[in-house]
């Protein structure tokens, strides 16, 4: 029986995580795998892992996380912002991997038919403390020493700032989701959670402002989500909001998954087999 699996936050710059990625295997020749961002920071590493996974799985669907969008000093590919994202999309297409820029595929196995929609919407600092401006919220984060590396390495070029890029992505993505067959439910796949609630258990609430946008708070309802898949928080779990199943599918850093046991969590089964 074919299954639709999902995983995110492989962070293969860590040797232990690279081994986890190397060990990922389908259960059948018809299995699909969703990769919800943060494969790694170096362009070549991202390509190597996605190519490897595409050789094994029937269908691989990728959406970027913040780490793929970094322009790391040690990366031979020094593209920034939109140009980097577009290069990642071209690389995925060259390797047969589906992206947010491709036609949304329809999963017809157990739980289907359902449209699988990889989303790339970024964040706009609206997951901040009530009553605070962006400037005040960032100042607090800097004061307590909880600042996302995006501030140094995720460049929004040619947009003036990350929230402007986010708002452009939101408009484009909403148009595409509105055009999905209204008779089909969806699996909405994003690196960042669509709703703010999952961030409420974070140890450092100041980090939430880099974790999404309030503009997507009703997307799971508006766009008929059967499941919403995300990563980024490194808190793998299943929750329900408005009756919709949300799956955080992140692996996370070795120090994090080791706190949950010696064996890292496997791919999360979204549909198919037995959950």
BELKADA-V738279 format. One record per run of one state. SS is the DSSP state (H for helix, E for strand, C for the rest). FROM is the first residue (numbers start at 1). TO is the last residue. If there is no record, write none. Layout:
BEGIN
SS_FROM_TO / SS_FROM_TO
END
This chain:
BEGIN
C_1_3 / E_4_8 / C_9_14 / H_15_23 / C_24_31 / E_32_35 / C_36_42 / H_43_56 / C_57_58 / E_59_62 / C_63_69 / E_70_70 / C_71_80 / H_81_94 / C_95_97 / E_98_98 / C_99_104 / E_105_107 / C_108_113 / E_114_119 / C_120_133 / H_134_144 / C_145_149 / H_150_153 / E_154_154 / C_155_161 / H_162_178 / C_179_184 / E_185_190 / C_191_196 / H_197_201 / C_202_204 / H_205_210 / C_211_213 / H_214_216 / C_217_218 / H_219_222 / C_223_224 / E_225_230 / C_231_236 / E_237_241 / C_242_243 / E_244_248 / C_249_249 / E_250_250 / C_251_253 / H_254_260 / C_261_267 / E_268_271 / C_272_275
END
